[in-house]
Amino acid sequence: MGREGNRHAAGEPILLLNGRVSLQAENYRGLLEVTPERIVLQARRACFAIVGENLQLEYYAREELRIVGLISRVEFLSGGDV
């Protein structure tokens, strides 16, 4: 099912995970932390952390970004719980 078939609230973050090797994020507000082990993104109502090994930003634009590396988990954090 493509994105057009998904129901999501306007402005909510969209995460597209490709196995454990890459993640594309849309509708985020900014980057809060970038290390090879953890990348934290700010969304409208919460933050989320991508945790793994050798993480790096393959590309970073205002509306979307792509993270590559060995992703072990994605953590959803409450608003200020970075």
mmCIF file of the N, C-alpha and C atoms, coordinates in Angstrom:
data_MODEL
# 
_entry.id   MODEL 
# 
loop_
_atom_site.group_PDB 
_atom_site.id 
_atom_site.type_symbol 
_atom_site.label_atom_id 
_atom_site.label_alt_id 
_atom_site.label_comp_id 
_atom_site.label_asym_id 
_atom_site.label_entity_id 
_atom_site.label_seq_id 
_atom_site.pdbx_PDB_ins_code 
_atom_site.Cartn_x 
_atom_site.Cartn_y 
_atom_site.Cartn_z 
_atom_site.occupancy 
_atom_site.B_iso_or_equiv 
_atom_site.pdbx_formal_charge 
_atom_site.auth_seq_id 
_atom_site.auth_comp_id 
_atom_site.auth_asym_id 
_atom_site.auth_atom_id 
_atom_site.pdbx_PDB_model_num 
ATOM 1   N N  . MET A 1 1  ? 0.849  -1.168 0.000  1.00 0.00 ? 1  MET A N  1 
ATOM 2   C CA . MET A 1 1  ? 0.000  0.000  0.000  1.00 0.00 ? 1  MET A CA 1 
ATOM 3   C C  . MET A 1 1  ? 0.895  1.232  0.000  1.00 0.00 ? 1  MET A C  1 
ATOM 4   N N  . GLY A 1 2  ? 0.667  2.130  -0.920 1.00 0.00 ? 2  GLY A N  1 
ATOM 5   C CA . GLY A 1 2  ? 1.447  3.359  -1.016 1.00 0.00 ? 2  GLY A CA 1 
ATOM 6   C C  . GLY A 1 2  ? 0.994  4.389  -0.004 1.00 0.00 ? 2  GLY A C  1 
ATOM 7   N N  . ARG A 1 3  ? 1.754  5.466  0.077  1.00 0.00 ? 3  ARG A N  1 
ATOM 8   C CA . ARG A 1 3  ? 1.429  6.522  1.027  1.00 0.00 ? 3  ARG A CA 1 
ATOM 9   C C  . ARG A 1 3  ? 0.042  7.095  0.815  1.00 0.00 ? 3  ARG A C  1 
ATOM 10  N N  . GLU A 1 4  ? -0.424 7.126  -0.429 1.00 0.00 ? 4  GLU A N  1 
ATOM 11  C CA . GLU A 1 4  ? -1.731 7.699  -0.697 1.00 0.00 ? 4  GLU A CA 1 
ATOM 12  C C  . GLU A 1 4  ? -2.837 6.906  -0.020 1.00 0.00 ? 4  GLU A C  1 
ATOM 13  N N  . GLY A 1 5  ? -2.616 5.634  0.321  1.00 0.00 ? 5  GLY A N  1 
ATOM 14  C CA . GLY A 1 5  ? -3.614 4.821  0.990  1.00 0.00 ? 5  GLY A CA 1 
ATOM 15  C C  . GLY A 1 5  ? -3.557 4.935  2.506  1.00 0.00 ? 5  GLY A C  1 
ATOM 16  N N  . ASN A 1 6  ? -2.527 5.538  3.058  1.00 0.00 ? 6  ASN A N  1 
ATOM 17  C CA . ASN A 1 6  ? -2.387 5.683  4.500  1.00 0.00 ? 6  ASN A CA 1 
ATOM 18  C C  . ASN A 1 6  ? -3.184 6.863  5.005  1.00 0.00 ? 6  ASN A C  1 
ATOM 19  N N  . ARG A 1 7  ? -3.745 6.713  6.182  1.00 0.00 ? 7  ARG A N  1 
ATOM 20  C CA . ARG A 1 7  ? -4.420 7.838  6.831  1.00 0.00 ? 7  ARG A CA 1 
ATOM 21  C C  . ARG A 1 7  ? -3.493 8.369  7.905  1.00 0.00 ? 7  ARG A C  1 
ATOM 22  N N  . HIS A 1 8  ? -3.226 9.659  7.865  1.00 0.00 ? 8  HIS A N  1 
ATOM 23  C CA . HIS A 1 8  ? -2.410 10.268 8.909  1.00 0.00 ? 8  HIS A CA 1 
ATOM 24  C C  . HIS A 1 8  ? -2.845 11.709 9.081  1.00 0.00 ? 8  HIS A C  1 
ATOM 25  N N  . ALA A 1 9  ? -2.643 12.199 10.298 1.00 0.00 ? 9  ALA A N  1 
ATOM 26  C CA . ALA A 1 9  ? -3.021 13.578 10.603 1.00 0.00 ? 9  ALA A CA 1 
ATOM 27  C C  . ALA A 1 9  ? -2.063 14.533 9.899  1.00 0.00 ? 9  ALA A C  1 
ATOM 28  N N  . ALA A 1 10 ? -2.595 15.610 9.400  1.00 0.00 ? 10 ALA A N  1 
ATOM 29  C CA . ALA A 1 10 ? -1.762 16.620 8.731  1.00 0.00 ? 10 ALA A CA 1 
ATOM 30  C C  . ALA A 1 10 ? -0.704 17.120 9.688  1.00 0.00 ? 10 ALA A C  1 
ATOM 31  N N  . GLY A 1 11 ? 0.504  17.196 9.205  1.00 0.00 ? 11 GLY A N  1 
ATOM 32  C CA . GLY A 1 11 ? 1.598  17.720 10.003 1.00 0.00 ? 11 GLY A CA 1 
ATOM 33  C C  . GLY A 1 11 ? 2.294  16.707 10.888 1.00 0.00 ? 11 GLY A C  1 
ATOM 34  N N  . GLU A 1 12 ? 1.773  15.500 10.984 1.00 0.00 ? 12 GLU A N  1 
ATOM 35  C CA . GLU A 1 12 ? 2.423  14.478 11.803 1.00 0.00 ? 12 GLU A CA 1 
ATOM 36  C C  . GLU A 1 12 ? 3.636  13.927 11.049 1.00 0.00 ? 12 GLU A C  1 
ATOM 37  N N  . PRO A 1 13 ? 4.671  13.495 11.777 1.00 0.00 ? 13 PRO A N  1 
ATOM 38  C CA . PRO A 1 13 ? 5.861  12.968 11.100 1.00 0.00 ? 13 PRO A CA 1 
ATOM 39  C C  . PRO A 1 13 ? 5.543  11.681 10.347 1.00 0.00 ? 13 PRO A C  1 
ATOM 40  N N  . ILE A 1 14 ? 6.232  11.499 9.234  1.00 0.00 ? 14 ILE A N  1 
ATOM 41  C CA . ILE A 1 14 ? 6.112  10.283 8.433  1.00 0.00 ? 14 ILE A CA 1 
ATOM 42  C C  . ILE A 1 14 ? 7.501  9.651  8.402  1.00 0.00 ? 14 ILE A C  1 
ATOM 43  N N  . LEU A 1 15 ? 7.582  8.396  8.829  1.00 0.00 ? 15 LEU A N  1 
ATOM 44  C CA . LEU A 1 15 ? 8.844  7.659  8.831  1.00 0.00 ? 15 LEU A CA 1 
ATOM 45  C C  . LEU A 1 15 ? 8.718  6.483  7.881  1.00 0.00 ? 15 LEU A C  1 
ATOM 46  N N  . LEU A 1 16 ? 9.644  6.384  6.956  1.00 0.00 ? 16 LEU A N  1 
ATOM 47  C CA . LEU A 1 16 ? 9.684  5.265  6.012  1.00 0.00 ? 16 LEU A CA 1 
ATOM 48  C C  . LEU A 1 16 ? 10.971 4.496  6.290  1.00 0.00 ? 16 LEU A C  1 
ATOM 49  N N  . LEU A 1 17 ? 10.827 3.324  6.852  1.00 0.00 ? 17 LEU A N  1 
ATOM 50  C CA . LEU A 1 17 ? 11.970 2.505  7.246  1.00 0.00 ? 17 LEU A CA 1 
ATOM 51  C C  . LEU A 1 17 ? 12.225 1.458  6.180  1.00 0.00 ? 17 LEU A C  1 
ATOM 52  N N  . ASN A 1 18 ? 13.468 1.385  5.713  1.00 0.00 ? 18 ASN A N  1 
ATOM 53  C CA . ASN A 1 18 ? 13.869 0.398  4.718  1.00 0.00 ? 18 ASN A CA 1 
ATOM 54  C C  . ASN A 1 18 ? 14.738 -0.632 5.433  1.00 0.00 ? 18 ASN A C  1 
ATOM 55  N N  . GLY A 1 19 ? 14.095 -1.653 5.977  1.00 0.00 ? 19 GLY A N  1 
ATOM 56  C CA . GLY A 1 19 ? 14.832 -2.652 6.755  1.00 0.00 ? 19 GLY A CA 1 
ATOM 57  C C  . GLY A 1 19 ? 15.535 -1.997 7.914  1.00 0.00 ? 19 GLY A C  1 
ATOM 58  N N  . ARG A 1 20 ? 16.786 -2.377 8.146  1.00 0.00 ? 20 ARG A N  1 
ATOM 59  C CA . ARG A 1 20 ? 17.588 -1.780 9.208  1.00 0.00 ? 20 ARG A CA 1 
ATOM 60  C C  . ARG A 1 20 ? 18.654 -0.842 8.656  1.00 0.00 ? 20 ARG A C  1 
ATOM 61  N N  . VAL A 1 21 ? 18.593 -0.538 7.356  1.00 0.00 ? 21 VAL A N  1 
ATOM 62  C CA . VAL A 1 21 ? 19.701 0.195  6.751  1.00 0.00 ? 21 VAL A CA 1 
ATOM 63  C C  . VAL A 1 21 ? 19.423 1.655  6.425  1.00 0.00 ? 21 VAL A C  1 
ATOM 64  N N  . SER A 1 22 ? 18.153 2.068  6.368  1.00 0.00 ? 22 SER A N  1 
ATOM 65  C CA . SER A 1 22 ? 17.885 3.473  6.095  1.00 0.00 ? 22 SER A CA 1 
ATOM 66  C C  . SER A 1 22 ? 16.497 3.866  6.597  1.00 0.00 ? 22 SER A C  1 
ATOM 67  N N  . LEU A 1 23 ? 16.344 5.155  6.835  1.00 0.00 ? 23 LEU A N  1 
ATOM 68  C CA . LEU A 1 23 ? 15.071 5.711  7.271  1.00 0.00 ? 23 LEU A CA 1 
ATOM 69  C C  . LEU A 1 23 ? 14.906 7.071  6.625  1.00 0.00 ? 23 LEU A C  1 
ATOM 70  N N  . GLN A 1 24 ? 13.745 7.297  6.039  1.00 0.00 ? 24 GLN A N  1 
ATOM 71  C CA . GLN A 1 24 ? 13.423 8.597  5.467  1.00 0.00 ? 24 GLN A CA 1 
ATOM 72  C C  . GLN A 1 24 ? 12.371 9.228  6.361  1.00 0.00 ? 24 GLN A C  1 
ATOM 73  N N  . ALA A 1 25 ? 12.556 10.489 6.724  1.00 0.00 ? 25 ALA A N  1 
ATOM 74  C CA . ALA A 1 25 ? 11.615 11.204 7.583  1.00 0.00 ? 25 ALA A CA 1 
ATOM 75  C C  . ALA A 1 25 ? 11.091 12.431 6.861  1.00 0.00 ? 25 ALA A C  1 
ATOM 76  N N  . GLU A 1 26 ? 9.799  12.668 7.017  1.00 0.00 ? 26 GLU A N  1 
ATOM 77  C CA . GLU A 1 26 ? 9.144  13.859 6.482  1.00 0.00 ? 26 GLU A CA 1 
ATOM 78  C C  . GLU A 1 26 ? 8.348  14.513 7.607  1.00 0.00 ? 26 GLU A C  1 
ATOM 79  N N  . ASN A 1 27 ? 8.031  15.785 7.443  1.00 0.00 ? 27 ASN A N  1 
ATOM 80  C CA . ASN A 1 27 ? 7.233  16.538 8.413  1.00 0.00 ? 27 ASN A CA 1 
ATOM 81  C C  . ASN A 1 27 ? 7.897  16.636 9.787  1.00 0.00 ? 27 ASN A C  1 
ATOM 82  N N  . TYR A 1 28 ? 9.162  16.876 9.824  1.00 0.00 ? 28 TYR A N  1 
ATOM 83  C CA . TYR A 1 28 ? 9.853  17.114 11.082 1.00 0.00 ? 28 TYR A CA 1 
ATOM 84  C C  . TYR A 1 28 ? 10.183 18.610 11.153 1.00 0.00 ? 28 TYR A C  1 
ATOM 85  N N  . ARG A 1 29 ? 10.490 19.089 12.331 1.00 0.00 ? 29 ARG A N  1 
ATOM 86  C CA . ARG A 1 29 ? 10.786 20.514 12.497 1.00 0.00 ? 29 ARG A CA 1 
ATOM 87  C C  . ARG A 1 29 ? 12.272 20.818 12.578 1.00 0.00 ? 29 ARG A C  1 
ATOM 88  N N  . GLY A 1 30 ? 13.068 19.870 13.001 1.00 0.00 ? 30 GLY A N  1 
ATOM 89  C CA . GLY A 1 30 ? 14.496 20.130 13.092 1.00 0.00 ? 30 GLY A CA 1 
ATOM 90  C C  . GLY A 1 30 ? 15.258 18.981 13.705 1.00 0.00 ? 30 GLY A C  1 
ATOM 91  N N  . LEU A 1 31 ? 16.575 19.100 13.680 1.00 0.00 ? 31 LEU A N  1 
ATOM 92  C CA . LEU A 1 31 ? 17.480 18.123 14.276 1.00 0.00 ? 31 LEU A CA 1 
ATOM 93  C C  . LEU A 1 31 ? 17.908 18.622 15.645 1.00 0.00 ? 31 LEU A C  1 
ATOM 94  N N  . LEU A 1 32 ? 17.855 17.761 16.642 1.00 0.00 ? 32 LEU A N  1 
ATOM 95  C CA . LEU A 1 32 ? 18.281 18.132 17.988 1.00 0.00 ? 32 LEU A CA 1 
ATOM 96  C C  . LEU A 1 32 ? 19.618 17.512 18.373 1.00 0.00 ? 32 LEU A C  1 
ATOM 97  N N  . GLU A 1 33 ? 19.930 16.359 17.790 1.00 0.00 ? 33 GLU A N  1 
ATOM 98  C CA . GLU A 1 33 ? 21.182 15.666 18.110 1.00 0.00 ? 33 GLU A CA 1 
ATOM 99  C C  . GLU A 1 33 ? 21.582 14.807 16.927 1.00 0.00 ? 33 GLU A C  1 
ATOM 100 N N  . VAL A 1 34 ? 22.869 14.809 16.610 1.00 0.00 ? 34 VAL A N  1 
ATOM 101 C CA . VAL A 1 34 ? 23.380 13.951 15.541 1.00 0.00 ? 34 VAL A CA 1 
ATOM 102 C C  . VAL A 1 34 ? 24.710 13.366 16.000 1.00 0.00 ? 34 VAL A C  1 
ATOM 103 N N  . THR A 1 35 ? 24.723 12.065 16.239 1.00 0.00 ? 35 THR A N  1 
ATOM 104 C CA . THR A 1 35 ? 25.947 11.334 16.546 1.00 0.00 ? 35 THR A CA 1 
ATOM 105 C C  . THR A 1 35 ? 25.897 10.040 15.739 1.00 0.00 ? 35 THR A C  1 
ATOM 106 N N  . PRO A 1 36 ? 27.002 9.312  15.645 1.00 0.00 ? 36 PRO A N  1 
ATOM 107 C CA . PRO A 1 36 ? 26.964 8.037  14.911 1.00 0.00 ? 36 PRO A CA 1 
ATOM 108 C C  . PRO A 1 36 ? 26.054 6.991  15.560 1.00 0.00 ? 36 PRO A C  1 
ATOM 109 N N  . GLU A 1 37 ? 25.675 7.190  16.833 1.00 0.00 ? 37 GLU A N  1 
ATOM 110 C CA . GLU A 1 37 ? 24.832 6.231  17.540 1.00 0.00 ? 37 GLU A CA 1 
ATOM 111 C C  . GLU A 1 37 ? 23.385 6.684  17.714 1.00 0.00 ? 37 GLU A C  1 
ATOM 112 N N  . ARG A 1 38 ? 23.118 7.990  17.507 1.00 0.00 ? 38 ARG A N  1 
ATOM 113 C CA . ARG A 1 38 ? 21.762 8.493  17.789 1.00 0.00 ? 38 ARG A CA 1 
ATOM 114 C C  . ARG A 1 38 ? 21.501 9.788  17.027 1.00 0.00 ? 38 ARG A C  1 
ATOM 115 N N  . ILE A 1 39 ? 20.349 9.845  16.380 1.00 0.00 ? 39 ILE A N  1 
ATOM 116 C CA . ILE A 1 39 ? 19.899 11.067 15.713 1.00 0.00 ? 39 ILE A CA 1 
ATOM 117 C C  . ILE A 1 39 ? 18.507 11.379 16.254 1.00 0.00 ? 39 ILE A C  1 
ATOM 118 N N  . VAL A 1 40 ? 18.339 12.583 16.798 1.00 0.00 ? 40 VAL A N  1 
ATOM 119 C CA . VAL A 1 40 ? 17.063 12.983 17.397 1.00 0.00 ? 40 VAL A CA 1 
ATOM 120 C C  . VAL A 1 40 ? 16.427 14.070 16.547 1.00 0.00 ? 40 VAL A C  1 
ATOM 121 N N  . LEU A 1 41 ? 15.172 13.832 16.183 1.00 0.00 ? 41 LEU A N  1 
ATOM 122 C CA . LEU A 1 41 ? 14.408 14.773 15.378 1.00 0.00 ? 41 LEU A CA 1 
ATOM 123 C C  . LEU A 1 41 ? 13.279 15.371 16.209 1.00 0.00 ? 41 LEU A C  1 
ATOM 124 N N  . GLN A 1 42 ? 13.028 16.655 15.999 1.00 0.00 ? 42 GLN A N  1 
ATOM 125 C CA . GLN A 1 42 ? 11.909 17.335 16.638 1.00 0.00 ? 42 GLN A CA 1 
ATOM 126 C C  . GLN A 1 42 ? 10.733 17.318 15.685 1.00 0.00 ? 42 GLN A C  1 
ATOM 127 N N  . ALA A 1 43 ? 9.594  16.845 16.151 1.00 0.00 ? 43 ALA A N  1 
ATOM 128 C CA . ALA A 1 43 ? 8.355  16.893 15.377 1.00 0.00 ? 43 ALA A CA 1 
ATOM 129 C C  . ALA A 1 43 ? 7.441  17.917 16.038 1.00 0.00 ? 43 ALA A C  1 
ATOM 130 N N  . ARG A 1 44 ? 6.245  18.026 15.552 1.00 0.00 ? 44 ARG A N  1 
ATOM 131 C CA . ARG A 1 44 ? 5.321  19.035 16.076 1.00 0.00 ? 44 ARG A CA 1 
ATOM 132 C C  . ARG A 1 44 ? 5.002  18.805 17.554 1.00 0.00 ? 44 ARG A C  1 
ATOM 133 N N  . ARG A 1 45 ? 4.650  17.584 17.929 1.00 0.00 ? 45 ARG A N  1 
ATOM 134 C CA . ARG A 1 45 ? 4.196  17.305 19.299 1.00 0.00 ? 45 ARG A CA 1 
ATOM 135 C C  . ARG A 1 45 ? 5.157  16.479 20.121 1.00 0.00 ? 45 ARG A C  1 
ATOM 136 N N  . ALA A 1 46 ? 6.202  15.962 19.523 1.00 0.00 ? 46 ALA A N  1 
ATOM 137 C CA . ALA A 1 46 ? 7.129  15.084 20.234 1.00 0.00 ? 46 ALA A CA 1 
ATOM 138 C C  . ALA A 1 46 ? 8.462  15.056 19.504 1.00 0.00 ? 46 ALA A C  1 
ATOM 139 N N  . CYS A 1 47 ? 9.386  14.352 20.109 1.00 0.00 ? 47 CYS A N  1 
ATOM 140 C CA . CYS A 1 47 ? 10.689 14.103 19.482 1.00 0.00 ? 47 CYS A CA 1 
ATOM 141 C C  . CYS A 1 47 ? 10.779 12.604 19.219 1.00 0.00 ? 47 CYS A C  1 
ATOM 142 N N  . PHE A 1 48 ? 11.622 12.237 18.282 1.00 0.00 ? 48 PHE A N  1 
ATOM 143 C CA . PHE A 1 48 ? 11.902 10.822 18.126 1.00 0.00 ? 48 PHE A CA 1 
ATOM 144 C C  . PHE A 1 48 ? 13.375 10.632 17.838 1.00 0.00 ? 48 PHE A C  1 
ATOM 145 N N  . ALA A 1 49 ? 13.905 9.510  18.337 1.00 0.00 ? 49 ALA A N  1 
ATOM 146 C CA . ALA A 1 49 ? 15.324 9.203  18.217 1.00 0.00 ? 49 ALA A CA 1 
ATOM 147 C C  . ALA A 1 49 ? 15.498 7.950  17.373 1.00 0.00 ? 49 ALA A C  1 
ATOM 148 N N  . ILE A 1 50 ? 16.446 8.018  16.457 1.00 0.00 ? 50 ILE A N  1 
ATOM 149 C CA . ILE A 1 50 ? 16.838 6.853  15.679 1.00 0.00 ? 50 ILE A CA 1 
ATOM 150 C C  . ILE A 1 50 ? 18.156 6.403  16.293 1.00 0.00 ? 50 ILE A C  1 
ATOM 151 N N  . VAL A 1 51 ? 18.193 5.164  16.744 1.00 0.00 ? 51 VAL A N  1 
ATOM 152 C CA . VAL A 1 51 ? 19.344 4.645  17.474 1.00 0.00 ? 51 VAL A CA 1 
ATOM 153 C C  . VAL A 1 51 ? 19.962 3.505  16.684 1.00 0.00 ? 51 VAL A C  1 
ATOM 154 N N  . GLY A 1 52 ? 21.291 3.472  16.636 1.00 0.00 ? 52 GLY A N  1 
ATOM 155 C CA . GLY A 1 52 ? 21.970 2.408  15.909 1.00 0.00 ? 52 GLY A CA 1 
ATOM 156 C C  . GLY A 1 52 ? 23.466 2.602  15.891 1.00 0.00 ? 52 GLY A C  1 
ATOM 157 N N  . GLU A 1 53 ? 24.087 2.160  14.802 1.00 0.00 ? 53 GLU A N  1 
ATOM 158 C CA . GLU A 1 53 ? 25.540 2.242  14.642 1.00 0.00 ? 53 GLU A CA 1 
ATOM 159 C C  . GLU A 1 53 ? 25.859 2.881  13.291 1.00 0.00 ? 53 GLU A C  1 
ATOM 160 N N  . ASN A 1 54 ? 26.917 3.660  13.281 1.00 0.00 ? 54 ASN A N  1 
ATOM 161 C CA . ASN A 1 54 ? 27.386 4.310  12.050 1.00 0.00 ? 54 ASN A CA 1 
ATOM 162 C C  . ASN A 1 54 ? 26.289 5.106  11.349 1.00 0.00 ? 54 ASN A C  1 
ATOM 163 N N  . LEU A 1 55 ? 25.440 5.775  12.127 1.00 0.00 ? 55 LEU A N  1 
ATOM 164 C CA . LEU A 1 55 ? 24.353 6.558  11.546 1.00 0.00 ? 55 LEU A CA 1 
ATOM 165 C C  . LEU A 1 55 ? 24.895 7.839  10.946 1.00 0.00 ? 55 LEU A C  1 
ATOM 166 N N  . GLN A 1 56 ? 24.372 8.213  9.804  1.00 0.00 ? 56 GLN A N  1 
ATOM 167 C CA . GLN A 1 56 ? 24.738 9.473  9.169  1.00 0.00 ? 56 GLN A CA 1 
ATOM 168 C C  . GLN A 1 56 ? 23.587 9.984  8.324  1.00 0.00 ? 56 GLN A C  1 
ATOM 169 N N  . LEU A 1 57 ? 23.587 11.266 8.116  1.00 0.00 ? 57 LEU A N  1 
ATOM 170 C CA . LEU A 1 57 ? 22.570 11.884 7.273  1.00 0.00 ? 57 LEU A CA 1 
ATOM 171 C C  . LEU A 1 57 ? 23.025 11.763 5.824  1.00 0.00 ? 57 LEU A C  1 
ATOM 172 N N  . GLU A 1 58 ? 22.308 10.997 5.033  1.00 0.00 ? 58 GLU A N  1 
ATOM 173 C CA . GLU A 1 58 ? 22.641 10.873 3.616  1.00 0.00 ? 58 GLU A CA 1 
ATOM 174 C C  . GLU A 1 58 ? 22.252 12.159 2.896  1.00 0.00 ? 58 GLU A C  1 
ATOM 175 N N  . TYR A 1 59 ? 21.073 12.690 3.227  1.00 0.00 ? 59 TYR A N  1 
ATOM 176 C CA . TYR A 1 59 ? 20.696 14.017 2.766  1.00 0.00 ? 59 TYR A CA 1 
ATOM 177 C C  . TYR A 1 59 ? 19.771 14.648 3.790  1.00 0.00 ? 59 TYR A C  1 
ATOM 178 N N  . TYR A 1 60 ? 19.760 15.964 3.794  1.00 0.00 ? 60 TYR A N  1 
ATOM 179 C CA . TYR A 1 60 ? 19.006 16.734 4.769  1.00 0.00 ? 60 TYR A CA 1 
ATOM 180 C C  . TYR A 1 60 ? 18.444 17.962 4.071  1.00 0.00 ? 60 TYR A C  1 
ATOM 181 N N  . ALA A 1 61 ? 17.132 18.028 3.959  1.00 0.00 ? 61 ALA A N  1 
ATOM 182 C CA . ALA A 1 61 ? 16.463 19.162 3.336  1.00 0.00 ? 61 ALA A CA 1 
ATOM 183 C C  . ALA A 1 61 ? 15.383 19.657 4.285  1.00 0.00 ? 61 ALA A C  1 
ATOM 184 N N  . ARG A 1 62 ? 14.805 20.763 3.966  1.00 0.00 ? 62 ARG A N  1 
ATOM 185 C CA . ARG A 1 62 ? 13.800 21.356 4.851  1.00 0.00 ? 62 ARG A CA 1 
ATOM 186 C C  . ARG A 1 62 ? 12.606 20.434 5.088  1.00 0.00 ? 62 ARG A C  1 
ATOM 187 N N  . GLU A 1 63 ? 12.196 19.709 4.080  1.00 0.00 ? 63 GLU A N  1 
ATOM 188 C CA . GLU A 1 63 ? 10.992 18.902 4.204  1.00 0.00 ? 63 GLU A CA 1 
ATOM 189 C C  . GLU A 1 63 ? 11.234 17.412 4.416  1.00 0.00 ? 63 GLU A C  1 
ATOM 190 N N  . GLU A 1 64 ? 12.430 16.943 4.148  1.00 0.00 ? 64 GLU A N  1 
ATOM 191 C CA . GLU A 1 64 ? 12.704 15.531 4.373  1.00 0.00 ? 64 GLU A CA 1 
ATOM 192 C C  . GLU A 1 64 ? 14.189 15.286 4.549  1.00 0.00 ? 64 GLU A C  1 
ATOM 193 N N  . LEU A 1 65 ? 14.493 14.128 5.144  1.00 0.00 ? 65 LEU A N  1 
ATOM 194 C CA . LEU A 1 65 ? 15.885 13.717 5.303  1.00 0.00 ? 65 LEU A CA 1 
ATOM 195 C C  . LEU A 1 65 ? 15.954 12.209 5.203  1.00 0.00 ? 65 LEU A C  1 
ATOM 196 N N  . ARG A 1 66 ? 17.172 11.734 5.015  1.00 0.00 ? 66 ARG A N  1 
ATOM 197 C CA . ARG A 1 66 ? 17.399 10.284 4.939  1.00 0.00 ? 66 ARG A CA 1 
ATOM 198 C C  . ARG A 1 66 ? 18.590 9.950  5.822  1.00 0.00 ? 66 ARG A C  1 
ATOM 199 N N  . ILE A 1 67 ? 18.387 8.971  6.690  1.00 0.00 ? 67 ILE A N  1 
ATOM 200 C CA . ILE A 1 67 ? 19.426 8.487  7.594  1.00 0.00 ? 67 ILE A CA 1 
ATOM 201 C C  . ILE A 1 67 ? 19.840 7.104  7.119  1.00 0.00 ? 67 ILE A C  1 
ATOM 202 N N  . VAL A 1 68 ? 21.143 6.864  7.056  1.00 0.00 ? 68 VAL A N  1 
ATOM 203 C CA . VAL A 1 68 ? 21.662 5.545  6.698  1.00 0.00 ? 68 VAL A CA 1 
ATOM 204 C C  . VAL A 1 68 ? 22.569 5.057  7.812  1.00 0.00 ? 68 VAL A C  1 
ATOM 205 N N  . GLY A 1 69 ? 22.736 3.759  7.886  1.00 0.00 ? 69 GLY A N  1 
ATOM 206 C CA . GLY A 1 69 ? 23.552 3.118  8.915  1.00 0.00 ? 69 GLY A CA 1 
ATOM 207 C C  . GLY A 1 69 ? 22.850 1.845  9.344  1.00 0.00 ? 69 GLY A C  1 
ATOM 208 N N  . LEU A 1 70 ? 23.257 1.297  10.471 1.00 0.00 ? 70 LEU A N  1 
ATOM 209 C CA . LEU A 1 70 ? 22.617 0.101  11.019 1.00 0.00 ? 70 LEU A CA 1 
ATOM 210 C C  . LEU A 1 70 ? 21.651 0.554  12.105 1.00 0.00 ? 70 LEU A C  1 
ATOM 211 N N  . ILE A 1 71 ? 20.369 0.598  11.780 1.00 0.00 ? 71 ILE A N  1 
ATOM 212 C CA . ILE A 1 71 ? 19.338 1.094  12.695 1.00 0.00 ? 71 ILE A CA 1 
ATOM 213 C C  . ILE A 1 71 ? 18.884 -0.050 13.595 1.00 0.00 ? 71 ILE A C  1 
ATOM 214 N N  . SER A 1 72 ? 18.956 0.178  14.913 1.00 0.00 ? 72 SER A N  1 
ATOM 215 C CA . SER A 1 72 ? 18.511 -0.856 15.849 1.00 0.00 ? 72 SER A CA 1 
ATOM 216 C C  . SER A 1 72 ? 17.122 -0.582 16.395 1.00 0.00 ? 72 SER A C  1 
ATOM 217 N N  . ARG A 1 73 ? 16.755 0.707  16.522 1.00 0.00 ? 73 ARG A N  1 
ATOM 218 C CA . ARG A 1 73 ? 15.410 1.022  17.011 1.00 0.00 ? 73 ARG A CA 1 
ATOM 219 C C  . ARG A 1 73 ? 15.056 2.482  16.764 1.00 0.00 ? 73 ARG A C  1 
ATOM 220 N N  . VAL A 1 74 ? 13.764 2.762  16.830 1.00 0.00 ? 74 VAL A N  1 
ATOM 221 C CA . VAL A 1 74 ? 13.252 4.120  16.763 1.00 0.00 ? 74 VAL A CA 1 
ATOM 222 C C  . VAL A 1 74 ? 12.497 4.347  18.068 1.00 0.00 ? 74 VAL A C  1 
ATOM 223 N N  . GLU A 1 75 ? 12.844 5.417  18.782 1.00 0.00 ? 75 GLU A N  1 
ATOM 224 C CA . GLU A 1 75 ? 12.216 5.718  20.067 1.00 0.00 ? 75 GLU A CA 1 
ATOM 225 C C  . GLU A 1 75 ? 11.390 6.991  19.929 1.00 0.00 ? 75 GLU A C  1 
ATOM 226 N N  . PHE A 1 76 ? 10.142 6.924  20.361 1.00 0.00 ? 76 PHE A N  1 
ATOM 227 C CA . PHE A 1 76 ? 9.300  8.114  20.388 1.00 0.00 ? 76 PHE A CA 1 
ATOM 228 C C  . PHE A 1 76 ? 9.386  8.704  21.779 1.00 0.00 ? 76 PHE A C  1 
ATOM 229 N N  . LEU A 1 77 ? 9.782  9.964  21.872 1.00 0.00 ? 77 LEU A N  1 
ATOM 230 C CA . LEU A 1 77 ? 9.995  10.649 23.135 1.00 0.00 ? 77 LEU A CA 1 
ATOM 231 C C  . LEU A 1 77 ? 8.917  11.695 23.327 1.00 0.00 ? 77 LEU A C  1 
ATOM 232 N N  . SER A 1 78 ? 8.556  11.934 24.569 1.00 0.00 ? 78 SER A N  1 
ATOM 233 C CA . SER A 1 78 ? 7.599  13.015 24.809 1.00 0.00 ? 78 SER A CA 1 
ATOM 234 C C  . SER A 1 78 ? 8.264  14.336 24.488 1.00 0.00 ? 78 SER A C  1 
ATOM 235 N N  . GLY A 1 79 ? 7.482  15.398 24.337 1.00 0.00 ? 79 GLY A N  1 
ATOM 236 C CA . GLY A 1 79 ? 7.935  16.709 23.869 1.00 0.00 ? 79 GLY A CA 1 
ATOM 237 C C  . GLY A 1 79 ? 9.327  17.146 24.260 1.00 0.00 ? 79 GLY A C  1 
ATOM 238 N N  . GLY A 1 80 ? 9.642  17.227 25.553 1.00 0.00 ? 80 GLY A N  1 
ATOM 239 C CA . GLY A 1 80 ? 10.948 17.750 25.957 1.00 0.00 ? 80 GLY A CA 1 
ATOM 240 C C  . GLY A 1 80 ? 11.885 16.684 26.487 1.00 0.00 ? 80 GLY A C  1 
ATOM 241 N N  . ASP A 1 81 ? 11.571 15.413 26.258 1.00 0.00 ? 81 ASP A N  1 
ATOM 242 C CA . ASP A 1 81 ? 12.319 14.317 26.854 1.00 0.00 ? 81 ASP A CA 1 
ATOM 243 C C  . ASP A 1 81 ? 13.431 13.832 25.933 1.00 0.00 ? 81 ASP A C  1 
ATOM 244 N N  . VAL A 1 82 ? 14.397 14.699 25.669 1.00 0.00 ? 82 VAL A N  1 
ATOM 245 C CA . VAL A 1 82 ? 15.483 14.358 24.757 1.00 0.00 ? 82 VAL A CA 1 
ATOM 246 C C  . VAL A 1 82 ? 16.614 13.787 25.566 1.00 0.00 ? 82 VAL A C  1 
# 
